[in-house]
């Protein structure tokens, strides 16, 4: 919205600043952080008053005892991130198809996550919304988002390209009915997969949001490069006209993430809940496709991937050993894997800090793929 102020440059020179993507990205990050810091205390106070706190069943004695210390800590903190990102992005990003679809996906999945948290916390429904209902809404969001991009003249051809790291040309173009169905399946897998991965990572104070910030930083850089015709040509990556505005969205996410981390750091005053994790996974997943870097997300979001893989290994190994011996055994002491290290005696803060280090290393490795072509 404020990007239009650059049109008044002939009347006042400093207005040209609103034209620069770097300025608007930094402004978006600062605005999102400011909004988060301002509404944080109010949100925590009202969630506590409404008793929107996380509850754990008393019979879950196999869980880590430290988790029970967090009983009644307000959840639905994803609302803080959402308001900060959405308002800041609308203010500072120039409207286009990429920005519009990304915010649509983020808004829709925030609503789904909020409903899930509401049923769990307020209605005391331990399972929240059913898997079938969640799958329905995730499918609907994917269909609407993909249809909007395929039908738009700017994004219609570009979104059909499938790029992989280290190569200078797209390896596949999704054409025809079967191509569109394959593209839908791929986008859907990324949205759902990374939503679940961030949800699984969100088990320790500051862990999920800290790793999200590093991923957002990297994809902000990738969006800037993809949206710049000279930089994309120099690095031999796909040029995506207008994708630079996603840099502003990623900048807003970084600022909002820092504000949320202020309240989510140990000991947490606020949890993000499904309101945050479900939507953040979808937002990051769809941005990865928009900037033609979907597979790079496996590297950049390596911590999220490993958290999800650890649960798959744990469940698969348990079922396999139960089928063979009649008694299921566990591969890890506890899954997701951050709890495995807690079981080994690592303090929560050490686990979080070391996973942040790993996330930063994954982020740097993902950035390296831009040059290795």
Secondary structure, 3 states (H helix, E strand, C coil): CHHHHHHHCCCCHHHHHHHCHHHHHHHHHHHHHHHHHHHHHHHHHHHHHCCCECCCCCCCCCCCHHHHCCCCCECCCHHHHHHHHHHHHHHHCCCCHHHHHHHHHHHHHHHHHHHHHHHHHCCCCCCCCCHHHHHHHHHHHHHHHHHHHHHCCCCCCHHHEECCCCCCCCCEECCHHHHHHHHHHHHHHHHHHHHHHHHHHCCCCCHHHHHHHHHHHHHHHHHHHHCCHHHHHHHCCCCCCCCCHHHHHHHHHHHHHHHHHHHHCCCCCCCCHHHHHHHHHHHHHHHHHHCCCCCHHHHHCHHHHHHHHHHHHHHHHHHHHHHHHCCCCCCCCCCCHHHHHHHCCCCHHHHHHHHHHHHHHHHHHHHHCCCCC
